[in-house]
Amino acid sequence: MVPGGVPYPMLSDPGGRIGRLYGVYDEEAGVDVRGRFLIDPDGVLQASEILTPAVGRSVHELIRQIEAFQHVRQTGEVTPADWRPGAGTLTPSEELTGRVYATWQLDDQVQDR
C-alpha cells in the first residue's frame, strides 16, 4: 500500500508539465482537464479518454477495459465491445477475415449492466 491508503501510484501535475505532454493541459485555466491513459507494461499507450471538466469518467468502464487489455495480453484473443471476463472472445486468424461479425455470438455477449 502506498502512502495515503490508495492501492496504486498517483501523482499531481502542478504547472501542467505532464498534462502538456498528453495534450490535456488547459493553458487558459492553468489546469489539466480530465484525461485517463492506459499504458501497457511495455510503455505503449493502449487507450485514452479526454473529457471536459463538466463530465465525469466511468470507473466501471476503466476497470472493464483494464480487464480486457489484460486478457488480450495474456491470451492473444480479441474481445468485442462491452466484453466482460468470462464472455466470448476470438482468436485472430486468416479464416476470420470478413467473417468476424458472423462469428460473434452477440446474444451470448449481452450482459446486464
N, C-alpha and C positions, 0 to 999 in steps of 0.2 A: 504494500500500500504506500503510495506516495504521500508527502505531506498534505494535510488538509482533508484526507479521507477519500479523495477521488481515486478510483482504481485504475486510472490511466494518466499519462502525462498531459499537462495543459501548459499553455504559455500565454503571455499577454504581448501586445504589439504596440507599445507606446511609440508614437511617431510614425506608425504605418509602414515600417520597412518591409515586413513580411507581406502585408496587405498589398503593397505596390507590386511585389513580385508575382502575386497570384491574381492581380487585377481586381481586387475588391476594396481598395482604399478610396474613400470619397475625399478628394483633396479639399473641396469646399467646406465640408462638415468637419474634416480633420479626424475621421474615424473609419474603421473598417466596416463594410456592410456585411450582412450575413452570408457567409460562404462556408462550404464544407468540401473537403477534398479527401478522397480515398486513395492512398498511395500504398502500393504493394511492397512486400519486403525487399524487392529489387529496386525500389525507388521510382517505379513507373506510376504515373497518375492513371488510375483506372476509372475514376468518376469524379465529377464536380457538380456543385449546385450553388448558384448565387441568387440570393433573394434580396429585395429591398427591405429596409428595416421594419416596415409595417407588416410583413408576412413572416410568420414563424416557420421553422423547419419541422419535419416529422421524424422523431427519433425512431419510430417503428419502421419507417422506410429505410432509414440509415442502417438499422440492425439487419433488416431483410437483405439489403444489398451487401453488407459485410458477409453475411452467411452465404449468399450466392457466390460472391467472389472467392471465398474460402473453398466452397465446394468445387467450383470450376478449377481452381488452382490444384486442389488435391486429386481430382479425378480426370480432368481433361474433358469432362462432359460440358454441355452448354445448357443454360436454363432459360425458360420462357419469361415473359413479363409476369410479374406478381408471383414468381416462383417462391415456394416455401420449402424448408427442409422436409424431405420425405416425398415430395411431389416428383412427377416425372421429369426426366432430362433426356437429352440426346447426346450421342457420341458422334462428333463430326466425321463425315466420310463422303467420298465422291458419290456414293449411292443416294445420299440425301439431297444432292444438288437438284433444286427445283421441286423437291418433294417435302420440304420441312413442314409446310402448312398442313399437308395431308397426313403427315406422320404424327403430329401433336394430337394427343387425346384431350382436346380442350375441356370436355366435360369433367375429366379427372383432375384438371388443373384448377378448377374454380373452387375457392375456399372462402368461407365466411371471414369477413374482416372485423 
